[in-house]
Amino acid sequence: MALRKDKQKVLGEVFDDERIRTFLDFKAPEGVDPDFHVMEKAYRGMKAENFSTFLEFFIETGRNLQATNPQGQTLLDIMSKHQHSSDYVNAFKALT
């Protein structure tokens, strides 16, 4: 049985400030830190320049950059293991 995606990838999506701010509102699953959840969603769903803007909004709203997932990892821990994440890591480190 072949698996298929439940939705198509959106190419060329515009991430203006309003769209970027919507990532701050994602609800976390039970047992997941809400701050970690929204950062991870932004990391996985944005280009690095948009992620940098997201982090600025994230900090402005008093959220926790050091939030962890249920395994105790910060987003920086996770990003640092990814081969193509240097722009994301640099954006994150610039704000810490």
N, C-alpha and C positions, 0 to 999 in steps of 0.2 A: 504494500500500500504506500503510495507516494504522499508525502506530507506537503501541504501548500500553505503559504502565508495567508493569514486572515485579512490582510489589507496590503495594498500596494505601497511601495516606498514613494514618498512625496519628494520630487526633485524641484529645486529652485524655490522652496518655500521662503517667504519673506519673514525675517525676524526683526521687526522694528521693536522699539522699546516696549510697546504695549504687549506684543506677542511674547517677548522675553519675560515680562513680569508675570504672565499667566503660569509659568513654571513654578512660581512661588506658592501657588494654590493647589498643587497636586496633593491629594490625600494619601497618606502612607498606609500600607497594610498594617494590620494589627501586629504589634511586636517590633515594628521598624521605626526608628527615630525619624520624625517628620523632616528635620533639617537634613539628615543624611539622604533621605528618599528624594527630596526635591533637587539636591545637588547632583545625585546620580542620574536622575532623569534628564537634567540639563546637560550633563557631561555626555550622555549617550545620544542626546537628541539635537545637539547644536554644534555648529562649527566653533573653532577656538575663539574667534573674535566675539561671537555672540555669547559664548560661555564666560568670557571675561566681563562683559557687560552684566550678565546675569549675576556674577559674583559680587559686583558692586552693589546691585539692588539687594542682594541677599544680605550683605553686611549692613546696608542702610536700614534694613528692617530689624536689625538686632539678632539675626540668626547665628547659629553656632557652626563655624567652619571646621571645628574639631569633632563634630558629631560622628558617631560610629554606626556601622551596621550590626546586626545581631552577632556576628563573629568577632566584633571588636576592632574592625578595620576602619580607618578613616578613608575618605575618598582619595586623599593623596596617596595613601598606601596602595590602593587599587590602581590608580592611574599610573603610578610609578612602575608598575609591572607590565604595562602595555607598550608595545613597540613604537607606536606612532602617537604617543600622547605628550610629547615634549612641550608643545605649545599650550596645552591645557595645564600641565604641571607648572610651567612658567607663569601663566596667568594666576594660578592658585597661590604660588609662592610669593608673587609680587604683592599680594594682599595680606599675607600673614607676617 
